């Protein structure tokens, strides 16, 4: 094929493309390098895009098959599932948005879960927050033996059981302050660790009594033994005590429902 012929066919193809973008236009003509004119396919003409393109490229069987596959009708039919060129219900063109979105499992979520909810107290009852607020409000109070046992009003300082009693009362538990011996027998206190709140109580005969509380993974106490986790002062937040230290508390409790 000569350069002139190739150029002519390119001109024809460009003309046909112009007609495709403006189907209402009348049939355009393109002039070849040898002076002849060729009608380009229009939106209303009888010559299809594939026929015209096949003719422009030489008209061989393989070319015809190729251009037919590239025709707008064939491409559209393939895109919407009508590979044989048959008509397709327009409803099938409506995208299924849900199918395009990632499943919740791929995001590490389950139905009903909420992004941004973290920690053991993310969905905890309001009582847990009330107990946390009370504990935090008392941090910094000095250790006072017997402190916190005269009632629920403001105290100058707290001992271990007075502090834990005040925190539990903020959550709706205990009718009056308790010590390490009486705390486990109180209504609303149940044996074993809780989901949100756990109390570690020690009251063995001949041993130093002590009690600490864990609220949502944060330990609090007033007084107690010094350790790598802190402790030994007034009311304070402490790090998670060692398993060996926690094992010295023979009674593990939690408020009912928490």
ChimeraX commands (.cxc) that place a marker at each C-alpha (Angstrom):
marker #1 position 0.00,0.00,0.00 radius 0.5
marker #1 position 1.35,3.40,-1.01 radius 0.5
marker #1 position 1.78,6.32,1.36 radius 0.5
marker #1 position -0.92,8.19,-0.55 radius 0.5
marker #1 position -3.37,5.35,-0.07 radius 0.5
marker #1 position -2.64,5.13,3.64 radius 0.5
marker #1 position -3.10,8.89,4.00 radius 0.5
marker #1 position -6.38,8.70,2.12 radius 0.5
marker #1 position -7.71,5.98,4.37 radius 0.5
marker #1 position -6.65,7.88,7.49 radius 0.5
marker #1 position -8.59,10.89,6.17 radius 0.5
marker #1 position -11.61,8.66,5.62 radius 0.5
marker #1 position -11.39,7.27,9.16 radius 0.5
marker #1 position -11.09,10.75,10.66 radius 0.5
marker #1 position -14.14,11.84,8.70 radius 0.5
marker #1 position -16.10,8.87,9.96 radius 0.5
marker #1 position -15.07,9.67,13.53 radius 0.5
marker #1 position -16.39,13.20,13.04 radius 0.5
marker #1 position -19.69,11.78,11.85 radius 0.5
marker #1 position -19.90,9.51,14.90 radius 0.5
marker #1 position -19.52,12.51,17.23 radius 0.5
marker #1 position -22.23,14.40,15.25 radius 0.5
marker #1 position -24.80,11.82,14.06 radius 0.5
marker #1 position -27.16,14.50,12.70 radius 0.5
marker #1 position -24.62,15.86,10.31 radius 0.5
marker #1 position -25.12,15.19,6.62 radius 0.5
marker #1 position -22.76,12.86,4.86 radius 0.5
marker #1 position -19.34,14.40,4.68 radius 0.5
marker #1 position -16.78,13.78,2.01 radius 0.5
marker #1 position -13.06,13.41,2.19 radius 0.5
marker #1 position -10.81,14.06,-0.68 radius 0.5
marker #1 position -8.08,11.57,-1.40 radius 0.5
marker #1 position -4.67,12.50,-2.66 radius 0.5
marker #1 position -5.63,11.32,-6.14 radius 0.5
marker #1 position -8.50,13.84,-6.30 radius 0.5
marker #1 position -11.41,11.42,-5.75 radius 0.5
marker #1 position -14.08,12.01,-3.13 radius 0.5
marker #1 position -15.43,9.38,-0.75 radius 0.5
marker #1 position -18.65,9.71,1.31 radius 0.5
marker #1 position -18.09,9.21,4.99 radius 0.5
marker #1 position -20.64,7.31,7.04 radius 0.5
marker #1 position -23.15,9.54,8.82 radius 0.5
marker #1 position -25.50,8.86,11.66 radius 0.5
marker #1 position -28.38,8.62,9.17 radius 0.5
marker #1 position -26.60,6.95,6.30 radius 0.5
marker #1 position -26.83,3.29,5.32 radius 0.5
marker #1 position -23.12,2.57,5.74 radius 0.5
marker #1 position -22.21,1.25,9.20 radius 0.5
marker #1 position -19.05,2.24,10.99 radius 0.5
marker #1 position -17.66,-1.29,10.76 radius 0.5
marker #1 position -18.41,-1.52,7.02 radius 0.5
marker #1 position -16.82,1.83,6.33 radius 0.5
marker #1 position -13.80,1.10,8.47 radius 0.5
marker #1 position -13.39,-2.31,6.86 radius 0.5
marker #1 position -13.57,-0.74,3.44 radius 0.5
marker #1 position -11.05,1.91,4.38 radius 0.5
marker #1 position -8.62,-0.72,5.68 radius 0.5
marker #1 position -8.80,-2.99,2.72 radius 0.5
marker #1 position -11.89,-5.11,3.13 radius 0.5
marker #1 position -10.24,-8.47,3.86 radius 0.5
marker #1 position -12.14,-11.10,5.84 radius 0.5
marker #1 position -9.86,-10.75,8.84 radius 0.5
marker #1 position -10.15,-6.99,8.71 radius 0.5
marker #1 position -13.93,-7.21,8.47 radius 0.5
marker #1 position -14.06,-9.41,11.56 radius 0.5
marker #1 position -11.77,-7.08,13.43 radius 0.5
marker #1 position -13.65,-3.90,12.57 radius 0.5
marker #1 position -16.98,-5.57,13.31 radius 0.5
marker #1 position -15.76,-6.37,16.79 radius 0.5
marker #1 position -14.71,-2.73,17.21 radius 0.5
marker #1 position -17.99,-1.25,16.04 radius 0.5
marker #1 position -19.95,0.81,18.57 radius 0.5
marker #1 position -22.87,-1.65,18.44 radius 0.5
marker #1 position -20.65,-4.62,19.19 radius 0.5
marker #1 position -18.70,-2.83,21.91 radius 0.5
marker #1 position -21.89,-1.66,23.60 radius 0.5
marker #1 position -23.47,-5.11,23.35 radius 0.5
marker #1 position -20.38,-6.67,24.87 radius 0.5
marker #1 position -20.29,-4.11,27.68 radius 0.5
marker #1 position -23.91,-4.71,28.69 radius 0.5
marker #1 position -23.99,-8.45,28.18 radius 0.5
marker #1 position -25.54,-8.64,24.68 radius 0.5
marker #1 position -22.53,-10.09,22.95 radius 0.5
marker #1 position -24.62,-11.20,19.95 radius 0.5
marker #1 position -25.72,-7.62,19.28 radius 0.5
marker #1 position -29.25,-8.32,20.51 radius 0.5
marker #1 position -31.16,-5.64,22.36 radius 0.5
marker #1 position -30.77,-5.49,26.11 radius 0.5
marker #1 position -33.26,-4.21,28.68 radius 0.5
marker #1 position -32.18,-0.74,29.76 radius 0.5
marker #1 position -32.59,-1.77,33.40 radius 0.5
marker #1 position -29.52,-3.94,32.99 radius 0.5
marker #1 position -27.52,-0.76,32.46 radius 0.5
marker #1 position -28.25,0.40,36.01 radius 0.5
marker #1 position -25.06,-0.16,38.05 radius 0.5
marker #1 position -25.24,-2.29,41.15 radius 0.5
marker #1 position -23.44,0.04,43.55 radius 0.5
marker #1 position -23.38,-2.46,46.41 radius 0.5
marker #1 position -21.50,-4.91,44.22 radius 0.5
marker #1 position -18.81,-2.29,43.64 radius 0.5
marker #1 position -18.26,-1.60,47.34 radius 0.5
marker #1 position -15.88,-3.69,49.49 radius 0.5
marker #1 position -17.52,-6.09,51.88 radius 0.5
marker #1 position -17.53,-5.16,55.55 radius 0.5
marker #1 position -15.47,-8.25,56.29 radius 0.5
marker #1 position -12.67,-6.92,54.07 radius 0.5
marker #1 position -12.59,-3.85,56.30 radius 0.5
marker #1 position -12.38,-5.92,59.43 radius 0.5
marker #1 position -15.91,-4.99,60.43 radius 0.5
marker #1 position -19.05,-6.94,61.09 radius 0.5
marker #1 position -22.63,-5.89,60.62 radius 0.5
marker #1 position -23.57,-3.24,63.15 radius 0.5
marker #1 position -20.03,-2.43,64.15 radius 0.5
marker #1 position -18.85,1.16,64.42 radius 0.5
marker #1 position -15.61,2.57,63.17 radius 0.5
marker #1 position -13.52,4.29,65.83 radius 0.5
marker #1 position -14.82,2.30,68.79 radius 0.5
marker #1 position -11.77,0.99,70.58 radius 0.5
marker #1 position -10.85,-0.40,73.97 radius 0.5
marker #1 position -12.66,-2.64,76.39 radius 0.5
marker #1 position -15.02,0.18,77.47 radius 0.5
marker #1 position -16.05,1.30,73.98 radius 0.5
marker #1 position -19.62,0.00,74.44 radius 0.5
marker #1 position -19.62,-0.15,78.23 radius 0.5
marker #1 position -22.60,0.88,80.37 radius 0.5
marker #1 position -22.69,4.48,81.64 radius 0.5
marker #1 position -21.82,3.17,85.10 radius 0.5
marker #1 position -18.30,2.42,83.94 radius 0.5
marker #1 position -17.73,6.00,82.81 radius 0.5
marker #1 position -19.16,7.28,86.09 radius 0.5
marker #1 position -16.70,5.11,88.02 radius 0.5
marker #1 position -13.82,6.26,85.83 radius 0.5
marker #1 position -14.78,9.90,86.39 radius 0.5
marker #1 position -14.86,9.40,90.16 radius 0.5
marker #1 position -11.52,7.59,90.25 radius 0.5
marker #1 position -9.86,10.29,88.14 radius 0.5
marker #1 position -11.34,13.06,90.32 radius 0.5
marker #1 position -9.73,11.51,93.43 radius 0.5
marker #1 position -6.27,10.97,91.91 radius 0.5
marker #1 position -3.77,12.96,93.96 radius 0.5
marker #1 position -5.62,12.67,97.27 radius 0.5
marker #1 position -3.21,11.57,100.03 radius 0.5
marker #1 position -3.35,8.18,101.69 radius 0.5
marker #1 position -5.11,8.52,105.06 radius 0.5
marker #1 position -5.76,5.47,107.18 radius 0.5
marker #1 position -9.54,5.20,107.60 radius 0.5
marker #1 position -10.05,7.90,104.98 radius 0.5
marker #1 position -13.24,7.60,102.94 radius 0.5
marker #1 position -15.14,5.60,105.59 radius 0.5
marker #1 position -17.10,8.45,107.19 radius 0.5
marker #1 position -19.55,8.75,104.29 radius 0.5
marker #1 position -19.79,9.65,100.61 radius 0.5
marker #1 position -19.00,13.31,101.00 radius 0.5
marker #1 position -15.64,14.95,100.23 radius 0.5
marker #1 position -12.71,13.49,102.17 radius 0.5
marker #1 position -9.27,14.87,102.92 radius 0.5
marker #1 position -7.72,11.56,101.95 radius 0.5
marker #1 position -8.52,7.89,101.37 radius 0.5
marker #1 position -7.20,4.52,102.38 radius 0.5
marker #1 position -7.38,1.70,99.86 radius 0.5
marker #1 position -10.86,0.39,100.70 radius 0.5
marker #1 position -12.31,3.87,101.25 radius 0.5
marker #1 position -11.17,4.85,97.77 radius 0.5
marker #1 position -12.49,1.69,96.08 radius 0.5
marker #1 position -15.79,2.04,97.97 radius 0.5
marker #1 position -16.23,5.58,96.67 radius 0.5
marker #1 position -15.54,4.47,93.09 radius 0.5
marker #1 position -18.00,1.56,93.29 radius 0.5
marker #1 position -20.64,3.81,94.83 radius 0.5
marker #1 position -20.32,6.22,91.87 radius 0.5
marker #1 position -21.43,3.33,89.68 radius 0.5
marker #1 position -24.45,2.62,91.82 radius 0.5
marker #1 position -23.01,-0.03,94.13 radius 0.5
marker #1 position -22.61,-0.18,97.93 radius 0.5
marker #1 position -24.91,1.51,100.42 radius 0.5
marker #1 position -22.00,2.55,102.64 radius 0.5
marker #1 position -18.16,2.39,102.56 radius 0.5
marker #1 position -16.66,-1.06,103.15 radius 0.5
marker #1 position -13.29,-2.42,104.24 radius 0.5
marker #1 position -11.33,-5.27,102.69 radius 0.5
marker #1 position -13.05,-7.85,104.91 radius 0.5
marker #1 position -16.67,-6.85,104.29 radius 0.5
marker #1 position -16.44,-5.80,100.64 radius 0.5
marker #1 position -16.74,-9.31,99.10 radius 0.5
marker #1 position -20.03,-9.97,100.94 radius 0.5
marker #1 position -21.83,-6.86,99.70 radius 0.5
marker #1 position -24.91,-7.04,97.50 radius 0.5
marker #1 position -24.02,-6.46,93.87 radius 0.5
marker #1 position -20.47,-7.81,94.19 radius 0.5
marker #1 position -19.85,-11.06,92.35 radius 0.5
marker #1 position -16.90,-13.45,92.28 radius 0.5
marker #1 position -14.38,-13.43,89.44 radius 0.5
marker #1 position -13.04,-10.83,87.01 radius 0.5
marker #1 position -15.51,-8.54,85.25 radius 0.5
marker #1 position -15.78,-7.49,81.63 radius 0.5
marker #1 position -15.13,-3.83,82.46 radius 0.5
marker #1 position -14.37,-3.59,86.18 radius 0.5
marker #1 position -12.37,-5.97,88.39 radius 0.5
marker #1 position -11.57,-5.58,92.08 radius 0.5
marker #1 position -8.58,-7.35,93.66 radius 0.5
marker #1 position -9.10,-7.76,97.41 radius 0.5
marker #1 position -6.75,-9.14,100.08 radius 0.5
marker #1 position -7.95,-9.70,103.65 radius 0.5
marker #1 position -6.19,-12.84,104.93 radius 0.5
marker #1 position -5.68,-13.09,108.72 radius 0.5
marker #1 position -2.25,-11.90,109.81 radius 0.5
marker #1 position -1.55,-10.20,106.47 radius 0.5
marker #1 position -1.74,-6.62,105.39 radius 0.5
marker #1 position -5.14,-6.02,103.83 radius 0.5
marker #1 position -5.31,-4.14,100.55 radius 0.5
marker #1 position -7.65,-3.61,97.61 radius 0.5
marker #1 position -7.11,-2.19,94.12 radius 0.5
marker #1 position -9.45,-1.71,91.18 radius 0.5
marker #1 position -9.12,-2.11,87.43 radius 0.5
marker #1 position -11.52,-0.04,85.28 radius 0.5
marker #1 position -11.32,-0.76,81.57 radius 0.5
marker #1 position -7.68,-1.80,81.81 radius 0.5
marker #1 position -6.56,1.13,83.97 radius 0.5
marker #1 position -5.54,0.20,87.52 radius 0.5
marker #1 position -6.10,2.56,90.46 radius 0.5
marker #1 position -5.22,2.32,94.16 radius 0.5
marker #1 position -4.55,4.32,97.28 radius 0.5
marker #1 position -1.39,3.29,99.13 radius 0.5
marker #1 position -0.09,-0.23,98.70 radius 0.5
marker #1 position 3.30,-1.72,97.95 radius 0.5
marker #1 position 5.84,-0.05,95.72 radius 0.5
marker #1 position 6.53,-1.87,92.45 radius 0.5
marker #1 position 7.66,-1.35,88.91 radius 0.5
marker #1 position 3.99,-0.52,88.13 radius 0.5
marker #1 position 4.02,2.37,90.61 radius 0.5
marker #1 position 1.95,2.54,93.77 radius 0.5
marker #1 position 2.81,3.17,97.39 radius 0.5
marker #1 position 1.49,6.72,97.59 radius 0.5
marker #1 position -1.91,8.35,97.76 radius 0.5
marker #1 position -4.70,7.82,95.25 radius 0.5
marker #1 position -3.10,7.25,91.89 radius 0.5
marker #1 position -3.23,5.52,88.56 radius 0.5
marker #1 position -0.76,2.64,88.33 radius 0.5
marker #1 position 0.52,0.47,85.55 radius 0.5
marker #1 position -0.66,-3.12,85.21 radius 0.5
marker #1 position 0.82,-4.97,88.20 radius 0.5
marker #1 position 2.84,-8.12,87.71 radius 0.5
marker #1 position 1.05,-11.46,87.79 radius 0.5
marker #1 position 3.00,-12.31,90.93 radius 0.5
marker #1 position 1.66,-9.23,92.71 radius 0.5
marker #1 position -1.91,-9.83,91.55 radius 0.5
marker #1 position -1.69,-13.40,92.83 radius 0.5
marker #1 position -1.34,-12.06,96.38 radius 0.5
marker #1 position -5.00,-10.97,96.24 radius 0.5
marker #1 position -6.96,-14.06,97.21 radius 0.5
marker #1 position -10.34,-12.57,96.27 radius 0.5
marker #1 position -11.19,-11.29,92.80 radius 0.5
marker #1 position -14.55,-9.54,92.39 radius 0.5
marker #1 position -16.57,-7.50,89.97 radius 0.5
marker #1 position -19.73,-5.40,90.18 radius 0.5
marker #1 position -22.75,-7.34,88.86 radius 0.5
marker #1 position -23.28,-6.66,85.15 radius 0.5
marker #1 position -19.86,-5.12,84.66 radius 0.5
marker link #1:1,2 radius 0.2
marker link #1:2,3 radius 0.2
marker link #1:3,4 radius 0.2
marker link #1:4,5 radius 0.2
marker link #1:5,6 radius 0.2
marker link #1:6,7 radius 0.2
marker link #1:7,8 radius 0.2
marker link #1:8,9 radius 0.2
marker link #1:9,10 radius 0.2
marker link #1:10,11 radius 0.2
marker link #1:11,12 radius 0.2
marker link #1:12,13 radius 0.2
marker link #1:13,14 radius 0.2
marker link #1:14,15 radius 0.2
marker link #1:15,16 radius 0.2
marker link #1:16,17 radius 0.2
marker link #1:17,18 radius 0.2
marker link #1:18,19 radius 0.2
marker link #1:19,20 radius 0.2
marker link #1:20,21 radius 0.2
marker link #1:21,22 radius 0.2
marker link #1:22,23 radius 0.2
marker link #1:23,24 radius 0.2
marker link #1:24,25 radius 0.2
marker link #1:25,26 radius 0.2
marker link #1:26,27 radius 0.2
marker link #1:27,28 radius 0.2
marker link #1:28,29 radius 0.2
marker link #1:29,30 radius 0.2
marker link #1:30,31 radius 0.2
marker link #1:31,32 radius 0.2
marker link #1:32,33 radius 0.2
marker link #1:33,34 radius 0.2
marker link #1:34,35 radius 0.2
marker link #1:35,36 radius 0.2
marker link #1:36,37 radius 0.2
marker link #1:37,38 radius 0.2
marker link #1:38,39 radius 0.2
marker link #1:39,40 radius 0.2
marker link #1:40,41 radius 0.2
marker link #1:41,42 radius 0.2
marker link #1:42,43 radius 0.2
marker link #1:43,44 radius 0.2
marker link #1:44,45 radius 0.2
marker link #1:45,46 radius 0.2
marker link #1:46,47 radius 0.2
marker link #1:47,48 radius 0.2
marker link #1:48,49 radius 0.2
marker link #1:49,50 radius 0.2
marker link #1:50,51 radius 0.2
marker link #1:51,52 radius 0.2
marker link #1:52,53 radius 0.2
marker link #1:53,54 radius 0.2
marker link #1:54,55 radius 0.2
marker link #1:55,56 radius 0.2
marker link #1:56,57 radius 0.2
marker link #1:57,58 radius 0.2
marker link #1:58,59 radius 0.2
marker link #1:59,60 radius 0.2
marker link #1:60,61 radius 0.2
marker link #1:61,62 radius 0.2
marker link #1:62,63 radius 0.2
marker link #1:63,64 radius 0.2
marker link #1:64,65 radius 0.2
marker link #1:65,66 radius 0.2
marker link #1:66,67 radius 0.2
marker link #1:67,68 radius 0.2
marker link #1:68,69 radius 0.2
marker link #1:69,70 radius 0.2
marker link #1:70,71 radius 0.2
marker link #1:71,72 radius 0.2
marker link #1:72,73 radius 0.2
marker link #1:73,74 radius 0.2
marker link #1:74,75 radius 0.2
marker link #1:75,76 radius 0.2
marker link #1:76,77 radius 0.2
marker link #1:77,78 radius 0.2
marker link #1:78,79 radius 0.2
marker link #1:79,80 radius 0.2
marker link #1:80,81 radius 0.2
marker link #1:81,82 radius 0.2
marker link #1:82,83 radius 0.2
marker link #1:83,84 radius 0.2
marker link #1:84,85 radius 0.2
marker link #1:85,86 radius 0.2
marker link #1:86,87 radius 0.2
marker link #1:87,88 radius 0.2
marker link #1:88,89 radius 0.2
marker link #1:89,90 radius 0.2
marker link #1:90,91 radius 0.2
marker link #1:91,92 radius 0.2
marker link #1:92,93 radius 0.2
marker link #1:93,94 radius 0.2
marker link #1:94,95 radius 0.2
marker link #1:95,96 radius 0.2
marker link #1:96,97 radius 0.2
marker link #1:97,98 radius 0.2
marker link #1:98,99 radius 0.2
marker link #1:99,100 radius 0.2
marker link #1:100,101 radius 0.2
marker link #1:101,102 radius 0.2
marker link #1:102,103 radius 0.2
marker link #1:103,104 radius 0.2
marker link #1:104,105 radius 0.2
marker link #1:105,106 radius 0.2
marker link #1:106,107 radius 0.2
marker link #1:107,108 radius 0.2
marker link #1:108,109 radius 0.2
marker link #1:109,110 radius 0.2
marker link #1:110,111 radius 0.2
marker link #1:111,112 radius 0.2
marker link #1:112,113 radius 0.2
marker link #1:113,114 radius 0.2
marker link #1:114,115 radius 0.2
marker link #1:115,116 radius 0.2
marker link #1:116,117 radius 0.2
marker link #1:117,118 radius 0.2
marker link #1:118,119 radius 0.2
marker link #1:119,120 radius 0.2
marker link #1:120,121 radius 0.2
marker link #1:121,122 radius 0.2
marker link #1:122,123 radius 0.2
marker link #1:123,124 radius 0.2
marker link #1:124,125 radius 0.2
marker link #1:125,126 radius 0.2
marker link #1:126,127 radius 0.2
marker link #1:127,128 radius 0.2
marker link #1:128,129 radius 0.2
marker link #1:129,130 radius 0.2
marker link #1:130,131 radius 0.2
marker link #1:131,132 radius 0.2
marker link #1:132,133 radius 0.2
marker link #1:133,134 radius 0.2
marker link #1:134,135 radius 0.2
marker link #1:135,136 radius 0.2
marker link #1:136,137 radius 0.2
marker link #1:137,138 radius 0.2
marker link #1:138,139 radius 0.2
marker link #1:139,140 radius 0.2
marker link #1:140,141 radius 0.2
marker link #1:141,142 radius 0.2
marker link #1:142,143 radius 0.2
marker link #1:143,144 radius 0.2
marker link #1:144,145 radius 0.2
marker link #1:145,146 radius 0.2
marker link #1:146,147 radius 0.2
marker link #1:147,148 radius 0.2
marker link #1:148,149 radius 0.2
marker link #1:149,150 radius 0.2
marker link #1:150,151 radius 0.2
marker link #1:151,152 radius 0.2
marker link #1:152,153 radius 0.2
marker link #1:153,154 radius 0.2
marker link #1:154,155 radius 0.2
marker link #1:155,156 radius 0.2
marker link #1:156,157 radius 0.2
marker link #1:157,158 radius 0.2
marker link #1:158,159 radius 0.2
marker link #1:159,160 radius 0.2
marker link #1:160,161 radius 0.2
marker link #1:161,162 radius 0.2
marker link #1:162,163 radius 0.2
marker link #1:163,164 radius 0.2
marker link #1:164,165 radius 0.2
marker link #1:165,166 radius 0.2
marker link #1:166,167 radius 0.2
marker link #1:167,168 radius 0.2
marker link #1:168,169 radius 0.2
marker link #1:169,170 radius 0.2
marker link #1:170,171 radius 0.2
marker link #1:171,172 radius 0.2
marker link #1:172,173 radius 0.2
marker link #1:173,174 radius 0.2
marker link #1:174,175 radius 0.2
marker link #1:175,176 radius 0.2
marker link #1:176,177 radius 0.2
marker link #1:177,178 radius 0.2
marker link #1:178,179 radius 0.2
marker link #1:179,180 radius 0.2
marker link #1:180,181 radius 0.2
marker link #1:181,182 radius 0.2
marker link #1:182,183 radius 0.2
marker link #1:183,184 radius 0.2
marker link #1:184,185 radius 0.2
marker link #1:185,186 radius 0.2
marker link #1:186,187 radius 0.2
marker link #1:187,188 radius 0.2
marker link #1:188,189 radius 0.2
marker link #1:189,190 radius 0.2
marker link #1:190,191 radius 0.2
marker link #1:191,192 radius 0.2
marker link #1:192,193 radius 0.2
marker link #1:193,194 radius 0.2
marker link #1:194,195 radius 0.2
marker link #1:195,196 radius 0.2
marker link #1:196,197 radius 0.2
marker link #1:197,198 radius 0.2
marker link #1:198,199 radius 0.2
marker link #1:199,200 radius 0.2
marker link #1:200,201 radius 0.2
marker link #1:201,202 radius 0.2
marker link #1:202,203 radius 0.2
marker link #1:203,204 radius 0.2
marker link #1:204,205 radius 0.2
marker link #1:205,206 radius 0.2
marker link #1:206,207 radius 0.2
marker link #1:207,208 radius 0.2
marker link #1:208,209 radius 0.2
marker link #1:209,210 radius 0.2
marker link #1:210,211 radius 0.2
marker link #1:211,212 radius 0.2
marker link #1:212,213 radius 0.2
marker link #1:213,214 radius 0.2
marker link #1:214,215 radius 0.2
marker link #1:215,216 radius 0.2
marker link #1:216,217 radius 0.2
marker link #1:217,218 radius 0.2
marker link #1:218,219 radius 0.2
marker link #1:219,220 radius 0.2
marker link #1:220,221 radius 0.2
marker link #1:221,222 radius 0.2
marker link #1:222,223 radius 0.2
marker link #1:223,224 radius 0.2
marker link #1:224,225 radius 0.2
marker link #1:225,226 radius 0.2
marker link #1:226,227 radius 0.2
marker link #1:227,228 radius 0.2
marker link #1:228,229 radius 0.2
marker link #1:229,230 radius 0.2
marker link #1:230,231 radius 0.2
marker link #1:231,232 radius 0.2
marker link #1:232,233 radius 0.2
marker link #1:233,234 radius 0.2
marker link #1:234,235 radius 0.2
marker link #1:235,236 radius 0.2
marker link #1:236,237 radius 0.2
marker link #1:237,238 radius 0.2
marker link #1:238,239 radius 0.2
marker link #1:239,240 radius 0.2
marker link #1:240,241 radius 0.2
marker link #1:241,242 radius 0.2
marker link #1:242,243 radius 0.2
marker link #1:243,244 radius 0.2
marker link #1:244,245 radius 0.2
marker link #1:245,246 radius 0.2
marker link #1:246,247 radius 0.2
marker link #1:247,248 radius 0.2
marker link #1:248,249 radius 0.2
marker link #1:249,250 radius 0.2
marker link #1:250,251 radius 0.2
marker link #1:251,252 radius 0.2
marker link #1:252,253 radius 0.2
marker link #1:253,254 radius 0.2
marker link #1:254,255 radius 0.2
marker link #1:255,256 radius 0.2
marker link #1:256,257 radius 0.2
marker link #1:257,258 radius 0.2
view
